[in-house]
Amino acid sequence: MAGRRAWREIRGDADRTPQRRRRVNRAGEYVEATQAAYEQTLAELRRARAHTQAQLAGELNIP
């Protein structure tokens, strides 16, 4: 197909360097920590308001 390249070709040697791997790993750890903090905060909010997930979603207009 025209205009398509394999990801391996686009990425090249970027993930072969230790510096790049460390940066990618740190970014992944940051994302996981941020997600965990968000989930913990949401759970605390639900408990404080004595709401179920469904009740909170309804109040936020989220299906």
C-alpha positions, 0 to 999 in steps of 0.5 A, spaced: 500 500 500 502 506 498 504 511 504 504 505 509 511 503 512 512 498 518 512 501 525 519 498 526 521 502 520 519 508 523 521 507 530 528 505 527 533 504 532 530 509 537 528 503 542 535 500 542 538 505 546 538 505 554 537 512 554 531 511 550 528 505 554 529 509 560 525 515 558 520 510 555 519 506 562 519 513 566 513 515 562 510 509 563 511 509 570 508 516 571 502 515 567 500 509 571 502 513 578 497 518 575 492 513 573 492 510 580 492 517 583 486 519 579 482 512 581 484 513 588 481 520 588 475 518 585 473 512 590 474 517 595 469 522 592 464 516 592 465 514 599 465 521 602 458 522 598 456 515 600 455 514 592 455 508 588 459 508 581 452 508 578 450 514 582 456 518 581 456 517 573 448 519 573 450 525 577 456 527 572 452 525 566 456 519 564 453 513 562 
